[in-house]
Amino acid sequence: MKDTNNVDTFLKMLQEVENIALIMHLNPDGDAVGATTGMGLFLEEMGKSVAMISPNAFPAFLRWIPGSNRIINAEKSTDKAVDALNKADMVICLDFNARHRVGKFSGHLEKYTGPVILIDHHLEPEDGFTHYFCRTSASSASEIVFDIIQEINPELSSLSKDIAASLYVGIMTDTGSFNFSSNDPDLYPKIGALVKAGADPELIHTLVYSTSSENRTRLLGHSLLNRLVVLKAHKTAYIYLTHQDLKRFHFRVGDTEGLVNYTLSIKGINLGVLFTERVGHVKISLRSKGEFSVNDFARKHFTGGGHKNAAGAESKMELRDTIQMFEDLLPLYSEELNKDVEYK
C-alpha cells in the first residue's frame, strides 16, 4: 500500500481536485449507500462537485436516505455513469476491497488513470489504490467515513443532519442493529454524535426494517417454512431459494437482505448460509458465531470473502450441486463448528 489512513495526505489530494466520483459495490447494502451518501454530502459541503455511482439498483427501503435519489445506476444508465467517471479528477471507492466487486462496471474503473481512494473495512484489500482508509476492526465503512470527517473537523460542525442519518444507517445495518461487529466501546460515542447531529434512531430503524412489501414478507415466511434446512450434527442451518421462488414472490433487489440471519437465531446453530439461485450463478451469504471464519471458508471453497463472521460468495455450479458441495465440506470443519459459543 502506498499510504494508509492519513487524512493530511487526503486533504492535500482534495485541494487539487474539483470533480469527485464515489463508487459503491455491486448489490449495495445499507453501509455502501450510507457511506457513499455521507461522504458525498460532506465533500459537497467542502465545495466539491460530486457524482455517486452504483453498479446496479439498491434496495427500495434505502431510497429515503438523503442524497440517494442522485445515485447513478450504472446498469440502467451506463453512459451517464461512465461520463461521470471520466469527468472525475478523483475516485473514491467505498465498502469494497477489490475492483471486481463493482461487477460489469469494473472494466471502466480499471481504465481510470486518476487517483483512486479506498475506504473499506474488509480483509485483504487489493493493491493498486492511490490511498487507503482501511480498518478491519471498524464496524462499517460508514464508521470510517465518520472518523475521516471528525479528523478533518474535530468539532463536527460540518456533520449535518443528512450526513448523520446516512452514516447512522450504514453503521446500524452493518452491525445488525448493533448485534454484531460492535464490540468496540469507541463506536458508541460516535453513535451519540450522529444522534446529536440529528439522526433519529427510531425513525431510521422504522424506515429500514419496517417497510417491507407484502411479497417480501411472504417470501420470508416461505423461506423459513419450506426452504430451511437444519444440520444439527454440524450446528449448521441454511436456506435456499430457487429461481421459481424469486419469481413466485416477485423478487426485488433487497428482498433477501437479512434473511440469512434467521438461521443463526436457532439455538445451537453456529453457521448459517443463504443460497440464492440467480442467472448464471448462485449467490451465497454466510454468517457464523464464535471463532469459525466464514471469510476463510468462502475464500477457500468459493469465490468470495468478507469478515470473520460475515461473508459473501458465489458459485458457478447449479444450485443443487452448490448445496451438495457445501454439505460435503461440513465434516471437514466438524470440530470447529461444534465448539460452544461462551461468554468469557
Secondary structure, 3 states (H helix, E strand, C coil): CCCECCHHHHHHHHHCCCEEEEEECCCCCHHHHHHHHHHHHHHHHCCCEEEEEECCCCCHHHCCCCCHHHCEECCCCHHHHHHHHHHCCEEEEECCCCHHHHHHHHHHHHHCCCCEEEEECCCCCCCCCCEEEECCCCCCHHHHHHHHHHHHCCCCCCCCHHHHHHHHHHHHHHCCCCCCCCCCCCHHHHHHHHHHCCCCHHHHHHHHHCCCCHHHHHHHHHHHHHCEEEEHHHCEEEEEECHHHHHHCCCCCCCCCCCCHHHHCCCCCCEEEEEEEECCEEEEEEEECCCCCHHHHHHHHCEEEECCCEEEEEECCCHHHHHHHHHHHHHHHHHHHCCCCCCC
